[in-house]
Amino acid sequence: MCPHSPSCPSADAKDREAARTVAAHPEQGWSLLCNGVVLFEDTGELLPDGVAIAPHRPTDLASSAA
């Protein structure tokens, strides 16, 4: 499905955000990745199967680990 070499990570992979951007709309705050994931500027995601991933900024991870 992915025409890139090496292939982009799938939408269910942990590193799914590493897929290449195929459409960017910074004025609207989102980008479509090669694997079908919609990535929002607040780090939230919408997966191709409709699952929403809440924003997960690095500062959120640091505060929850403390």
Secondary structure in CASP SS format (residue, H / E / C, confidence):
PFRMAT SS
TARGET T0000
AUTHOR 0000-0000-0000
METHOD secondary structure of the structure
MODEL  1
M C 1.00
C C 1.00
P C 1.00
H C 1.00
S C 1.00
P C 1.00
S C 1.00
C C 1.00
P C 1.00
S C 1.00
A C 1.00
D C 1.00
A C 1.00
K C 1.00
D C 1.00
R H 1.00
E H 1.00
A H 1.00
A C 1.00
R C 1.00
T E 1.00
V E 1.00
A E 1.00
A E 1.00
H E 1.00
P C 1.00
E C 1.00
Q C 1.00
G C 1.00
W E 1.00
S E 1.00
L E 1.00
L E 1.00
C C 1.00
N C 1.00
G C 1.00
V C 1.00
V E 1.00
L E 1.00
F E 1.00
E C 1.00
D C 1.00
T C 1.00
G C 1.00
E E 1.00
L E 1.00
L C 1.00
P C 1.00
D C 1.00
G C 1.00
V C 1.00
A E 1.00
I E 1.00
A C 1.00
P C 1.00
H C 1.00
R C 1.00
P H 1.00
T H 1.00
D H 1.00
L H 1.00
A H 1.00
S H 1.00
S H 1.00
A H 1.00
A C 1.00
END
